[in-house]
Structure formats: structure tokens, C-alpha cells
Amino acid sequence: MRDLTCLGGRRVLFGQLGRIIVFKDMNCMAFGTKLLGGVAMAAFAGVMGVAGVVGLGGCPASAQTLEQALIAAYDTNPTLQAERAQLRTVDESVPQALGAWRPNVNLIGDYGVTRIRGNRNVRDDTRDFFSSGLEVTQNIYEGGAKNVRISQAEADVRAARARLTETEQDVLFDVVTAYMDTVRDTAVVSLNGQNVTRLRRQLEATQDRFEVGEVTRTDVAQAESRLSRALADLIAAEGDLEVSRAAYEQVVGELPGELTTPTAFPGIPASRDEAIVLARDRNPAVRAAIHDLESADFEIRIQAAQLLPTVDITAEATRTRNRSSSDTTVNQLSLIGSVTVPIYQQGVVGSEIREARQASAEAQQVIDQTRRTAVENATSAWEIYESAVAQIDAREDEVRATTIALDGVEQEAEVGSRTVLDVLDAEQELLDAQVSLVGAQRDEVVALYGLVSSVGSLTAADLNLSVSTYDPAQYYGDVRDRLYDFEVWNEIFPGISDSAPAGQPAPPPVGQ
């Protein structure tokens, strides 16, 4: 894996090599300056501040880093929380399967009144009677299905854990995308705001020159047209920023404040081939599909167990009073073994076995398709990242060239060899180049995290986030071997038990 803590020591978003956008609070609006190779553009001269971005919704709040946004989403995102709850639901299938090896124990009792009236040979009798007993039923053999169900449940848990990892990656990647979209769109708003300011000054200067006869009315109209266009672009950029801020709030759970530029990044594969190998083996979707196949294979054995005998033992102890006659008590102990041998089940079991086999064949094809998709995604992510890196160089060269061109056109316009339209065109080309560079810088970071996600490494643990990571094995360990607890009873009768398995809150009393 390549260590890209600073993107190879060369490329940091809006950071090294002079690629930095600096913003300063001006009446709570975002304005900034673009530095290239240490040379600030004249249009942004004097506007200096802290590195970062400031939203349009008000004065900047405390600075937020990408890591803080990732942590907030990791702790509070409802999609991720729901997937964790889903995993805990699947965890319960294991103690349910283990329960098949345990006996059923039931207390049995009844009470009644008997009134007998007869002829002269039968004495009238009225009596109350009752019986109580304890019944224990234990399955000894079920065609081997019990152990297979346990193995199947454990495979389902492994698949659910892999899907949780997949969901975690999706959520964290959405955070990176929303974060960088907000950074980009804030920078675009800043650039367009500066362009409006510059064009207003340009229009005033053109009008002054028109009044003294240096330029024509056409030049003034051209300057007015460009200012109107710049205002429209600024309004559109502000709308895009609000959309990005809303997306950020949706995934992170809070509106963005002052977003600082990322400076530390996870490692990526050293080559495309390495990315493909990692994706084929580590991608959580692939791992989930593998465990789904294991579960499907176990289902075949479970269905086949219906063709084999089942053996049960039932022990019962009862006490009966006054059932057959008055003032009589009967105590009874019984131990019964039963064997059930299936002979014919209407062809249903055979069909269920064939169905399970086809489900297994389908699961195998899903693995193959998921692997192909993972390889495709890793290949695409690698090429997108490499393309984004290459585009940065070209965009930087474009901005440098347009900066020099604008300076030259302005100087030539001062001596009359260039028109106002030439200056306006040069300014627009520079703005377009700057906006393209900002977009390319955003694409570079998003592409990097997309590559990390494609190889299964975009998790809180792999990113070393400063957060208490969710342990999927904790709840599983708490409930796996429980023989009995009062949790269900506590839902019906509050106060029986106030404890709850780790990883979930205690259930509320009935009626709340």
C-alpha cells in the first residue's frame, strides 16, 4: 500500500505547491484568494485569512475537519445505526439454534368441579378436583439438523457483519463526498463573488473611460453584460452550495461550519493489480456473498434431515386430587421415548431439497458476479484516481497560463492595443480555469477515498478515527449462550429486570 499521508508529499487539497484557497470572514460571506506558486492574483490581493472554507449560512462556527465529520456520522448516522440493529437481529439466530439442544420444561395444572347425580345405584357426588405436574421434553436426534442450524446461523452472522462493513464504507464515503462537495462549492462561491466584485470595478472604470471618450458605448454594454452573467453564476453557485450543505447535514447530522482542508489521507494500493487482488479478497460485498453460500449449503442439509428419524424423550411428574373419586390423591411419574420415522411426505421434502440446491447454485453465481463487480469497481476507482491526479497538473498549468495571459491583456489594454472585450474574455477564462481546478482538486480526494473503499479499507478502524469503534462481537457474545433472561418479561412486567445486553438500550415499559 502506498502511504498517501500527504498524497505522496506533493498533493494536498488546496494545500501544498501553492494550491491553497484562503478565506476570510467578510460580513459573514465567503470570499477568498487563490495563490499559485506564491504569487497571488491581483483580484484577490489583501484578502488573507485562515485556510478553510466558510459557509454562506452565517458567521463561521468552530472549524470542522474531515475526521470530525467522519466521526460524527460514524456515531449518529441512522443508516449505519439501523444496520447495526439488523446485525443484532441476526445475532439472535444463534441462541435460537442452540436452544434446540435444550429441553422444553412446562408446569401443567388444572382445577375443576364435578357434580354427579344418578339413580338409586349411583350416589350423588359433588367435588372439586385439581392436578399439577411438571413436563420435560428433550429432543435427542433430529436427523442432524440441530448442529447444521447452528452452523447456518453462524454463517448468517458472518454475512451480516460483512454487510455492516459495507454499509459503514458507504456511509463514510458519502461523508467524504458531501464534505468535499461543500468545500468545492464554497470555493466556487468565493471565486464567483470575487469575480462580481472585479467586474463591478471593471464596469465603473469602463464608464469613466466612456465619459472621457476613450471607449465606446459598446464597451460599456459588454462590461454590463459580463457583470450580469457573473451575478447569475454567483446565484447558481450559492444554490449549489446550499444543496451540498443539505447533503452534508443529511449524512453527518449537522450543518457544516468552517470546513478545514484535509491534510492526511489513507494509504492506497501501490498498483492497479494490487487493487484488484485486494478487492477480490477483502471487499465486504464479496465476503458477504461467500457467507451467503455457506448458509445456502447448510440449508440443503437441514432440508435433507427431514428424511431421517427423530427421537424425543418426555418425562412427566403429576399429582392429581379427587379426579376419579372423592378424597383420592394420585401421584404419577412417567418417562416416554418416541421415535418418528418419515415414510412419505407427499413429495414436499424432496421439492424443498431441490429448492435448496438451486438456491445454493444461485448463491455461487452471486459470488462470481460480486467478485466481477468488485474488480470492475477497483479498476474504475484506480483509473479515476490516476486521471484526477493527472488533471490537477493540467488545471494548474491552465490557471498559471490564464493568469499570465490576463496580466498581459490588461497591460496591452492600458496602451490601447486591446479592447475591453479582450480583458473581459481573459478574466472569464481565468475564472473558468480556477473553477475547474477547484473541481479537479475535489475529484482527486473523492477518487482516492473511492479507491480505498473499493478494496474494503474505508472503515473507522482502517482510517484510525479517534472514536470508540462498534464491536459487532460484543452483543453476539452477550446473548449467544444465554439460557434464560428476564428481558422479554421486563417488556411486559416493568421492573423485573433493568439490565439489557450490551449494544442495545433496555426496552421501555409497556405503554410508553
TIDO-237938 format. One record per residue (C-alpha): residue number from 1; x negated, y, z. Coordinates in steps of 0.2 Angstrom, whole numbers, padded with zeros to 4 digits. Example, Ala and Ser with C-alpha at 12.3 -4.5 7.8 and 13.67 -1.06 7.14 Angstrom:
BEGIN
ATOM  num     c1     c2     c3
ATOM    1  -0062  -0022   0039
ATOM    2  -0068  -0005   0036
//
This chain:
BEGIN
ATOM  num     c1     c2     c3
ATOM    1   0000   0000   0000
ATOM    2  -0006   0017  -0004
ATOM    3  -0007   0029   0011
ATOM    4   0003   0045   0005
ATOM    5   0002   0054   0021
ATOM    6  -0001   0070   0011
ATOM    7   0004   0062  -0006
ATOM    8  -0014   0057  -0009
ATOM    9  -0021   0073  -0001
ATOM   10  -0016   0083  -0016
ATOM   11   0003   0085  -0017
ATOM   12   0014   0091  -0003
ATOM   13   0031   0099  -0007
ATOM   14   0029   0117  -0008
ATOM   15   0013   0115   0001
ATOM   16  -0005   0112  -0005
ATOM   17  -0013   0119  -0020
ATOM   18  -0004   0135  -0018
ATOM   19   0013   0126  -0021
ATOM   20   0022   0134  -0007
ATOM   21   0039   0144  -0006
ATOM   22   0039   0155   0009
ATOM   23   0055   0163   0016
ATOM   24   0059   0177   0027
ATOM   25   0075   0182   0035
ATOM   26   0082   0197   0027
ATOM   27   0099   0201   0034
ATOM   28   0101   0183   0036
ATOM   29   0099   0180   0017
ATOM   30   0086   0168   0010
ATOM   31   0073   0177   0000
ATOM   32   0055   0171  -0004
ATOM   33   0039   0172  -0013
ATOM   34   0031   0159  -0024
ATOM   35   0012   0158  -0023
ATOM   36   0001   0150  -0036
ATOM   37  -0017   0147  -0034
ATOM   38  -0017   0160  -0020
ATOM   39  -0010   0173  -0032
ATOM   40   0007   0180  -0028
ATOM   41   0019   0186  -0041
ATOM   42   0021   0204  -0040
ATOM   43   0040   0202  -0039
ATOM   44   0038   0194  -0023
ATOM   45   0024   0204  -0015
ATOM   46   0026   0209   0003
ATOM   47   0039   0196   0007
ATOM   48   0030   0184   0018
ATOM   49   0036   0173   0032
ATOM   50   0036   0155   0039
ATOM   51   0036   0140   0027
ATOM   52   0053   0133   0026
ATOM   53   0070   0137   0019
ATOM   54   0084   0146   0027
ATOM   55   0102   0143   0023
ATOM   56   0115   0156   0017
ATOM   57   0127   0152   0031
ATOM   58   0119   0164   0044
ATOM   59   0103   0168   0053
ATOM   60   0091   0153   0054
ATOM   61   0093   0141   0068
ATOM   62   0079   0131   0075
ATOM   63   0068   0123   0062
ATOM   64   0073   0106   0057
ATOM   65   0061   0093   0050
ATOM   66   0065   0079   0038
ATOM   67   0060   0067   0053
ATOM   68   0073   0075   0064
ATOM   69   0086   0074   0051
ATOM   70   0082   0055   0049
ATOM   71   0083   0053   0067
ATOM   72   0100   0062   0069
ATOM   73   0108   0051   0055
ATOM   74   0100   0035   0062
ATOM   75   0108   0039   0079
ATOM   76   0125   0045   0074
ATOM   77   0129   0041   0056
ATOM   78   0146   0032   0056
ATOM   79   0142   0021   0041
ATOM   80   0127   0014   0050
ATOM   81   0136   0013   0066
ATOM   82   0150   0003   0058
ATOM   83   0138  -0009   0050
ATOM   84   0130  -0012   0067
ATOM   85   0148  -0016   0074
ATOM   86   0150  -0028   0059
ATOM   87   0134  -0037   0064
ATOM   88   0140  -0039   0082
ATOM   89   0156  -0046   0075
ATOM   90   0146  -0059   0065
ATOM   91   0135  -0062   0081
ATOM   92   0151  -0069   0089
ATOM   93   0152  -0083   0077
ATOM   94   0138  -0092   0085
ATOM   95   0145  -0094   0103
ATOM   96   0161  -0099   0094
ATOM   97   0152  -0113   0085
ATOM   98   0143  -0118   0101
ATOM   99   0159  -0119   0110
ATOM  100   0164  -0134   0100
ATOM  101   0152  -0144   0111
ATOM  102   0161  -0139   0127
ATOM  103   0176  -0146   0134
ATOM  104   0193  -0139   0135
ATOM  105   0199  -0138   0153
ATOM  106   0218  -0134   0157
ATOM  107   0228  -0133   0173
ATOM  108   0246  -0140   0170
ATOM  109   0261  -0138   0181
ATOM  110   0280  -0138   0180
ATOM  111   0294  -0136   0193
ATOM  112   0312  -0140   0191
ATOM  113   0329  -0145   0199
ATOM  114   0338  -0161   0196
ATOM  115   0356  -0164   0201
ATOM  116   0364  -0182   0199
ATOM  117   0382  -0186   0200
ATOM  118   0388  -0204   0197
ATOM  119   0401  -0217   0201
ATOM  120   0403  -0227   0216
ATOM  121   0387  -0237   0212
ATOM  122   0376  -0221   0210
ATOM  123   0373  -0210   0224
ATOM  124   0374  -0191   0221
ATOM  125   0357  -0183   0222
ATOM  126   0351  -0165   0221
ATOM  127   0332  -0162   0222
ATOM  128   0319  -0151   0216
ATOM  129   0303  -0158   0209
ATOM  130   0286  -0152   0203
ATOM  131   0270  -0159   0195
ATOM  132   0252  -0152   0194
ATOM  133   0237  -0158   0185
ATOM  134   0220  -0155   0178
ATOM  135   0216  -0160   0160
ATOM  136   0199  -0160   0152
ATOM  137   0197  -0164   0133
ATOM  138   0180  -0167   0126
ATOM  139   0176  -0170   0108
ATOM  140   0162  -0182   0106
ATOM  141   0160  -0183   0087
ATOM  142   0167  -0174   0073
ATOM  143   0158  -0180   0058
ATOM  144   0143  -0170   0062
ATOM  145   0152  -0154   0058
ATOM  146   0149  -0145   0075
ATOM  147   0130  -0144   0073
ATOM  148   0132  -0138   0055
ATOM  149   0144  -0125   0060
ATOM  150   0131  -0118   0072
ATOM  151   0118  -0118   0058
ATOM  152   0130  -0109   0047
ATOM  153   0134  -0096   0060
ATOM  154   0116  -0093   0062
ATOM  155   0113  -0091   0044
ATOM  156   0128  -0079   0043
ATOM  157   0120  -0068   0057
ATOM  158   0103  -0068   0047
ATOM  159   0113  -0062   0032
ATOM  160   0122  -0049   0042
ATOM  161   0106  -0042   0049
ATOM  162   0099  -0041   0031
ATOM  163   0114  -0031   0026
ATOM  164   0112  -0020   0041
ATOM  165   0094  -0016   0035
ATOM  166   0101  -0012   0018
ATOM  167   0114   0000   0025
ATOM  168   0101   0008   0035
ATOM  169   0090   0011   0020
ATOM  170   0105   0018   0010
ATOM  171   0109   0030   0024
ATOM  172   0091   0036   0026
ATOM  173   0089   0038   0008
ATOM  174   0105   0048   0007
ATOM  175   0097   0059   0021
ATOM  176   0081   0062   0011
ATOM  177   0091   0066  -0005
ATOM  178   0103   0078   0005
ATOM  179   0088   0086   0014
ATOM  180   0078   0089  -0002
ATOM  181   0093   0095  -0012
ATOM  182   0096   0108   0001
ATOM  183   0078   0113   0001
ATOM  184   0078   0114  -0018
ATOM  185   0095   0124  -0019
ATOM  186   0089   0136  -0006
ATOM  187   0073   0139  -0015
ATOM  188   0083   0142  -0031
ATOM  189   0095   0154  -0022
ATOM  190   0080   0163  -0016
ATOM  191   0072   0164  -0034
ATOM  192   0088   0170  -0042
ATOM  193   0090   0183  -0028
ATOM  194   0073   0190  -0031
ATOM  195   0077   0189  -0050
ATOM  196   0093   0200  -0047
ATOM  197   0083   0212  -0037
ATOM  198   0069   0213  -0050
ATOM  199   0082   0216  -0064
ATOM  200   0091   0229  -0055
ATOM  201   0074   0239  -0054
ATOM  202   0071   0235  -0072
ATOM  203   0088   0242  -0076
ATOM  204   0085   0258  -0066
ATOM  205   0069   0260  -0075
ATOM  206   0076   0257  -0092
ATOM  207   0090   0270  -0088
ATOM  208   0077   0283  -0083
ATOM  209   0067   0280  -0099
ATOM  210   0083   0281  -0109
ATOM  211   0087   0298  -0102
ATOM  212   0070   0305  -0107
ATOM  213   0072   0297  -0124
ATOM  214   0058   0283  -0123
ATOM  215   0071   0269  -0126
ATOM  216   0087   0267  -0135
ATOM  217   0105   0263  -0128
ATOM  218   0102   0245  -0135
ATOM  219   0088   0243  -0122
ATOM  220   0099   0248  -0108
ATOM  221   0113   0237  -0114
ATOM  222   0101   0222  -0114
ATOM  223   0095   0226  -0097
ATOM  224   0113   0227  -0091
ATOM  225   0117   0210  -0099
ATOM  226   0102   0201  -0091
ATOM  227   0107   0208  -0074
ATOM  228   0125   0202  -0076
ATOM  229   0118   0185  -0081
ATOM  230   0107   0185  -0066
ATOM  231   0121   0188  -0054
ATOM  232   0131   0174  -0062
ATOM  233   0116   0162  -0060
ATOM  234   0115   0168  -0042
ATOM  235   0133   0164  -0038
ATOM  236   0131   0147  -0046
ATOM  237   0116   0144  -0036
ATOM  238   0124   0149  -0020
ATOM  239   0139   0137  -0024
ATOM  240   0126   0123  -0027
ATOM  241   0118   0126  -0011
ATOM  242   0135   0125  -0001
ATOM  243   0138   0109  -0010
ATOM  244   0121   0102  -0004
ATOM  245   0124   0109   0014
ATOM  246   0140   0100   0014
ATOM  247   0132   0083   0009
ATOM  248   0119   0086   0022
ATOM  249   0132   0088   0035
ATOM  250   0141   0073   0029
ATOM  251   0126   0061   0031
ATOM  252   0117   0069   0045
ATOM  253   0132   0075   0056
ATOM  254   0127   0093   0057
ATOM  255   0124   0108   0046
ATOM  256   0106   0112   0041
ATOM  257   0097   0126   0049
ATOM  258   0080   0131   0044
ATOM  259   0073   0116   0035
ATOM  260   0054   0114   0035
ATOM  261   0045   0106   0021
ATOM  262   0039   0088   0023
ATOM  263   0021   0085   0025
ATOM  264   0020   0067   0030
ATOM  265   0026   0053   0019
ATOM  266   0026   0034   0020
ATOM  267   0014   0023   0010
ATOM  268   0019   0016  -0007
ATOM  269   0013   0001  -0016
ATOM  270  -0003   0003  -0025
ATOM  271   0004  -0003  -0042
ATOM  272   0020  -0007  -0051
ATOM  273   0016  -0026  -0050
ATOM  274   0014  -0024  -0031
ATOM  275   0030  -0015  -0030
ATOM  276   0039  -0029  -0040
ATOM  277   0032  -0043  -0029
ATOM  278   0037  -0033  -0013
ATOM  279   0055  -0030  -0020
ATOM  280   0057  -0048  -0024
ATOM  281   0052  -0054  -0007
ATOM  282   0057  -0040   0005
ATOM  283   0072  -0032  -0002
ATOM  284   0086  -0034   0011
ATOM  285   0099  -0037  -0003
ATOM  286   0088  -0052  -0009
ATOM  287   0086  -0058   0009
ATOM  288   0105  -0057   0012
ATOM  289   0109  -0067  -0004
ATOM  290   0096  -0081   0002
ATOM  291   0105  -0082   0019
ATOM  292   0122  -0082   0010
ATOM  293   0116  -0098   0000
ATOM  294   0111  -0106   0016
ATOM  295   0128  -0103   0023
ATOM  296   0137  -0110   0007
ATOM  297   0126  -0126   0008
ATOM  298   0131  -0128   0026
ATOM  299   0150  -0126   0021
ATOM  300   0148  -0141   0009
ATOM  301   0143  -0152   0024
ATOM  302   0157  -0145   0035
ATOM  303   0170  -0150   0022
ATOM  304   0162  -0167   0020
ATOM  305   0163  -0170   0038
ATOM  306   0182  -0171   0036
ATOM  307   0180  -0188   0028
ATOM  308   0171  -0195   0044
ATOM  309   0179  -0201   0060
ATOM  310   0182  -0190   0075
ATOM  311   0180  -0196   0093
ATOM  312   0188  -0187   0108
ATOM  313   0189  -0191   0127
ATOM  314   0203  -0184   0138
ATOM  315   0203  -0185   0157
ATOM  316   0218  -0181   0167
ATOM  317   0222  -0180   0185
ATOM  318   0241  -0176   0190
ATOM  319   0251  -0176   0206
ATOM  320   0270  -0177   0205
ATOM  321   0283  -0174   0218
ATOM  322   0301  -0180   0218
ATOM  323   0302  -0183   0200
ATOM  324   0309  -0201   0200
ATOM  325   0317  -0201   0217
ATOM  326   0318  -0190   0232
ATOM  327   0304  -0189   0244
ATOM  328   0291  -0198   0232
ATOM  329   0274  -0192   0228
ATOM  330   0264  -0200   0214
ATOM  331   0245  -0197   0211
ATOM  332   0238  -0202   0194
ATOM  333   0221  -0202   0186
ATOM  334   0218  -0206   0168
ATOM  335   0204  -0207   0155
ATOM  336   0208  -0209   0137
ATOM  337   0197  -0211   0122
ATOM  338   0204  -0209   0105
ATOM  339   0196  -0212   0088
ATOM  340   0204  -0204   0072
ATOM  341   0198  -0212   0055
ATOM  342   0204  -0202   0040
ATOM  343   0210  -0214   0026
ATOM  344   0219  -0202   0014
ATOM  345   0221  -0183   0015
ATOM  346   0231  -0180  -0001
ATOM  347   0216  -0176  -0011
ATOM  348   0214  -0160  -0002
ATOM  349   0197  -0163   0006
ATOM  350   0189  -0169  -0010
ATOM  351   0195  -0152  -0018
ATOM  352   0188  -0142  -0003
ATOM  353   0171  -0151  -0005
ATOM  354   0171  -0147  -0024
ATOM  355   0176  -0129  -0020
ATOM  356   0161  -0128  -0008
ATOM  357   0149  -0134  -0020
ATOM  358   0155  -0122  -0033
ATOM  359   0153  -0108  -0020
ATOM  360   0135  -0114  -0017
ATOM  361   0131  -0113  -0036
ATOM  362   0138  -0096  -0036
ATOM  363   0128  -0090  -0021
ATOM  364   0112  -0097  -0031
ATOM  365   0116  -0086  -0046
ATOM  366   0119  -0071  -0034
ATOM  367   0101  -0074  -0028
ATOM  368   0094  -0074  -0046
ATOM  369   0105  -0058  -0050
ATOM  370   0100  -0049  -0034
ATOM  371   0081  -0053  -0037
ATOM  372   0083  -0046  -0055
ATOM  373   0092  -0031  -0049
ATOM  374   0078  -0028  -0036
ATOM  375   0064  -0030  -0048
ATOM  376   0073  -0018  -0060
ATOM  377   0076  -0005  -0046
ATOM  378   0057  -0007  -0041
ATOM  379   0051  -0005  -0059
ATOM  380   0063   0010  -0062
ATOM  381   0058   0018  -0045
ATOM  382   0039   0016  -0049
ATOM  383   0041   0024  -0066
ATOM  384   0052   0038  -0060
ATOM  385   0039   0042  -0046
ATOM  386   0025   0042  -0059
ATOM  387   0035   0053  -0071
ATOM  388   0039   0065  -0057
ATOM  389   0021   0067  -0052
ATOM  390   0016   0070  -0070
ATOM  391   0029   0083  -0072
ATOM  392   0023   0093  -0057
ATOM  393   0007   0096  -0066
ATOM  394   0015   0101  -0082
ATOM  395   0028   0113  -0072
ATOM  396   0013   0121  -0063
ATOM  397   0004   0124  -0079
ATOM  398   0020   0131  -0086
ATOM  399   0023   0143  -0071
ATOM  400   0004   0149  -0072
ATOM  401   0006   0152  -0091
ATOM  402   0023   0161  -0090
ATOM  403   0016   0172  -0075
ATOM  404   0001   0177  -0086
ATOM  405   0012   0180  -0101
ATOM  406   0024   0191  -0091
ATOM  407   0009   0201  -0084
ATOM  408   0003   0204  -0102
ATOM  409   0020   0208  -0109
ATOM  410   0023   0221  -0095
ATOM  411   0006   0229  -0099
ATOM  412   0009   0229  -0118
ATOM  413   0027   0237  -0114
ATOM  414   0019   0251  -0105
ATOM  415   0009   0256  -0120
ATOM  416   0024   0254  -0132
ATOM  417   0019   0238  -0141
ATOM  418   0033   0228  -0133
ATOM  419   0051   0231  -0131
ATOM  420   0062   0230  -0115
ATOM  421   0069   0214  -0123
ATOM  422   0052   0206  -0123
ATOM  423   0050   0210  -0105
ATOM  424   0067   0203  -0100
ATOM  425   0063   0187  -0110
ATOM  426   0046   0185  -0102
ATOM  427   0054   0187  -0085
ATOM  428   0068   0174  -0089
ATOM  429   0055   0162  -0095
ATOM  430   0046   0164  -0078
ATOM  431   0062   0161  -0068
ATOM  432   0066   0146  -0078
ATOM  433   0049   0139  -0075
ATOM  434   0050   0142  -0057
ATOM  435   0067   0134  -0055
ATOM  436   0061   0119  -0065
ATOM  437   0045   0117  -0054
ATOM  438   0056   0118  -0038
ATOM  439   0067   0104  -0045
ATOM  440   0052   0094  -0050
ATOM  441   0045   0095  -0033
ATOM  442   0061   0089  -0025
ATOM  443   0062   0075  -0038
ATOM  444   0044   0069  -0033
ATOM  445   0049   0067  -0014
ATOM  446   0065   0059  -0018
ATOM  447   0057   0047  -0030
ATOM  448   0044   0042  -0018
ATOM  449   0057   0038  -0005
ATOM  450   0067   0029  -0018
ATOM  451   0052   0018  -0022
ATOM  452   0049   0015  -0003
ATOM  453   0067   0009  -0002
ATOM  454   0066  -0002  -0017
ATOM  455   0053  -0013  -0008
ATOM  456   0063  -0014   0008
ATOM  457   0052  -0002   0019
ATOM  458   0064   0013   0021
ATOM  459   0069   0009   0039
ATOM  460   0067   0018   0056
ATOM  461   0053   0006   0061
ATOM  462   0043   0006   0045
ATOM  463   0044   0026   0045
ATOM  464   0038   0026   0063
ATOM  465   0053   0038   0068
ATOM  466   0052   0044   0086
ATOM  467   0068   0035   0090
ATOM  468   0074   0020   0100
ATOM  469   0077   0008   0086
ATOM  470   0093  -0003   0086
ATOM  471   0089  -0021   0091
ATOM  472   0100  -0032   0082
ATOM  473   0095  -0047   0093
ATOM  474   0100  -0039   0109
ATOM  475   0119  -0041   0108
ATOM  476   0116  -0058   0100
ATOM  477   0105  -0064   0115
ATOM  478   0118  -0057   0127
ATOM  479   0133  -0067   0120
ATOM  480   0125  -0082   0112
ATOM  481   0126  -0094   0127
ATOM  482   0140  -0086   0137
ATOM  483   0150  -0100   0145
ATOM  484   0163  -0088   0152
ATOM  485   0166  -0070   0155
ATOM  486   0179  -0058   0160
ATOM  487   0178  -0046   0146
ATOM  488   0194  -0051   0137
ATOM  489   0203  -0052   0154
ATOM  490   0197  -0034   0158
ATOM  491   0206  -0028   0142
ATOM  492   0222  -0035   0149
ATOM  493   0219  -0033   0168
ATOM  494   0208  -0017   0171
ATOM  495   0196  -0019   0185
ATOM  496   0192  -0037   0184
ATOM  497   0175  -0033   0176
ATOM  498   0167  -0017   0172
ATOM  499   0152  -0024   0163
ATOM  500   0150  -0026   0144
ATOM  501   0137  -0034   0133
ATOM  502   0123  -0023   0128
ATOM  503   0125  -0014   0112
ATOM  504   0144  -0010   0114
ATOM  505   0154   0000   0127
ATOM  506   0166  -0008   0139
ATOM  507   0183  -0009   0132
ATOM  508   0196   0003   0139
ATOM  509   0211  -0002   0149
ATOM  510   0227  -0007   0140
ATOM  511   0237   0008   0136
ATOM  512   0223   0020   0134
//
